[in-house]
Amino acid sequence: MNTTAKTPLTDQEIRTLAAIIQTCSQRGAFKAEEMLPVGTLYNRLMAMAQTQTMIQTGDKDEEKEKETK
């Protein structure tokens, strides 16, 4: 029985993971056959970070619209 709870990653944690992958790849830490899955994960993390940023920015824009009305 799996009792671990799923905890979502924060925007900062997602960006930190992407930065770790970027640093490791620059330092040659990945083998050639590992590049595709690592790159895929990196792209997914960046997409999640961009989505989170758009959501946060959208929330701020909505608040500004309410204040001006």
C-alpha positions in Angstrom: 0.0 0.0 0.0 1.4 3.3 -1.1 0.9 5.9 1.7 3.0 8.8 0.3 1.0 11.9 -0.4 1.6 13.8 -3.6 2.8 17.3 -3.0 2.9 19.7 -5.9 6.1 21.4 -6.7 6.3 25.2 -6.3 7.2 27.4 -9.2 10.6 28.0 -7.6 11.3 24.3 -7.2 10.4 23.7 -10.9 12.8 26.4 -12.0 15.5 25.1 -9.7 15.2 21.6 -11.1 15.5 23.1 -14.6 18.6 25.0 -13.6 20.2 21.9 -12.2 19.6 20.0 -15.4 21.0 22.9 -17.4 24.1 23.0 -15.2 24.7 19.3 -15.3 24.3 19.2 -19.1 26.8 22.0 -19.5 29.3 20.1 -17.3 28.9 16.9 -19.3 27.2 14.9 -16.6 24.8 13.1 -19.0 25.7 10.3 -21.4 24.6 10.7 -25.0 21.8 8.1 -24.6 20.5 10.0 -21.6 20.2 13.3 -23.4 16.7 12.7 -24.9 14.9 11.8 -21.6 16.7 14.6 -19.7 15.9 17.1 -22.4 12.3 16.0 -22.4 12.1 16.4 -18.7 13.7 19.8 -19.0 11.2 20.9 -21.6 8.3 19.8 -19.5 9.7 21.6 -16.4 10.1 24.8 -18.5 6.5 24.5 -19.9 5.2 24.1 -16.3 7.1 27.1 -15.1 5.9 29.2 -18.1 2.3 28.1 -17.4 2.6 29.0 -13.7 4.0 32.4 -14.6 1.1 33.0 -17.1 -1.4 32.0 -14.4 0.2 34.3 -11.8 0.4 37.2 -14.3 -3.2 36.6 -15.4 -4.3 36.8 -11.7 -2.5 40.1 -11.3 -4.1 41.5 -14.5 -7.5 40.5 -13.3 -6.9 42.2 -10.0 -5.9 45.4 -11.8 -9.0 45.3 -13.9 -11.2 45.0 -10.8 -9.4 47.9 -9.2 -9.9 50.2 -12.2 -13.7 49.5 -12.4 
